[in-house]
Amino acid sequence: MAMKEAFFPAFANSYFISLGVLLGGSLIGALGAFFTGQAPLTVISRLSDSLRIWAIIAAIGGTFDTVYVFERGLFNGETKDIIKQFLLILSALGGAQTGALLIYWLTQEHISS
């Protein structure tokens, strides 16, 4: 029998998993770009845009569990579960946005010469 995680640890985990997936994926991808002779900072910036949705999906634990919770909330009247799941998704969005902002500051790709 699986034990459910409390809400606040899950909320924090969702944020930091999303942040870690975005930062880790972008930085490791830049290492590969360096080895192949591409511009690492440009690749980091591009990868952070591409990995954002995957970071959110990884943080919430896949899409089927989320859909099941929304279904249970709508059809069984468990609105508390819908609100919790919405807050977990919001936390994952915040982690991905924080990671993208850190990479934006790190690479400064927005500054043109």
C-alpha positions in Angstrom: 0.0 0.0 0.0 1.5 3.3 -1.1 1.6 6.2 1.4 0.5 9.6 0.0 2.9 12.5 0.5 1.7 15.4 2.5 0.8 18.5 0.5 3.5 21.0 1.5 6.4 18.7 0.9 4.9 17.8 -2.5 4.4 21.5 -3.2 8.1 22.2 -2.5 9.2 19.0 -4.4 7.2 20.1 -7.4 8.9 23.4 -7.5 12.5 22.1 -7.1 12.0 19.1 -9.4 10.9 21.5 -12.2 13.8 23.9 -11.4 16.3 21.0 -11.4 15.1 19.4 -14.7 15.3 22.8 -16.5 18.7 23.8 -15.1 20.2 20.3 -15.3 18.9 19.6 -18.8 20.1 22.9 -20.2 23.5 22.7 -18.6 24.2 19.1 -19.6 22.9 19.9 -23.1 25.4 22.8 -23.3 28.2 20.4 -22.4 27.3 18.4 -25.4 27.2 21.5 -27.5 30.7 22.4 -26.3 32.0 19.0 -27.3 30.5 19.4 -30.8 31.8 22.9 -31.4 28.6 24.8 -31.0 28.0 28.0 -28.9 27.2 26.7 -25.4 25.4 29.8 -24.1 23.1 29.9 -27.2 22.3 26.2 -26.8 21.6 26.7 -23.1 19.1 29.4 -23.9 17.4 27.4 -26.6 17.2 24.3 -24.5 15.7 26.1 -21.6 12.8 27.2 -23.8 12.4 23.6 -25.1 12.6 21.9 -21.8 10.1 24.1 -19.9 7.0 21.9 -20.6 9.0 18.7 -19.9 10.1 20.1 -16.5 6.5 20.8 -15.6 5.4 17.3 -16.6 8.2 15.7 -14.7 7.5 17.7 -11.6 3.8 16.8 -11.4 4.6 13.1 -11.9 3.2 12.6 -15.4 -0.1 13.6 -17.0 -2.3 10.6 -16.2 -2.3 11.0 -12.5 -3.2 14.7 -12.9 -6.1 13.9 -15.2 -7.4 11.2 -12.8 -7.3 13.7 -9.9 -9.3 16.2 -11.9 -11.8 13.6 -13.0 -12.2 12.5 -9.4 -12.7 16.1 -8.3 -15.2 16.9 -10.9 -17.3 13.7 -10.9 -17.0 12.8 -7.2 -17.3 16.4 -5.9 -13.8 16.4 -4.3 -12.9 20.0 -5.0 -10.1 19.9 -2.4 -8.2 17.6 -4.6 -8.7 19.9 -7.6 -7.3 22.8 -5.7 -4.3 20.8 -4.4 -3.5 19.6 -8.0 -3.9 23.1 -9.4 -1.4 24.4 -6.7 1.1 21.6 -7.5 0.9 22.6 -11.2 1.3 26.2 -10.3 4.4 25.3 -8.2 5.9 23.4 -11.1 5.2 26.4 -13.4 7.0 28.6 -10.9 10.0 26.3 -10.7 10.3 26.2 -14.5 9.9 30.0 -14.8 12.6 30.5 -12.1 15.0 28.1 -14.0 14.3 29.9 -17.3 14.9 33.3 -15.6 18.2 32.1 -14.1 19.4 30.8 -17.5 18.2 34.1 -19.1 20.4 36.0 -16.6 23.3 33.6 -17.0 23.4 33.6 -20.8 22.3 37.2 -21.4 21.2 36.1 -24.9 18.7 39.0 -24.9 21.6 41.5 -25.1 22.6 42.1 -28.7 26.0 43.6 -29.8 
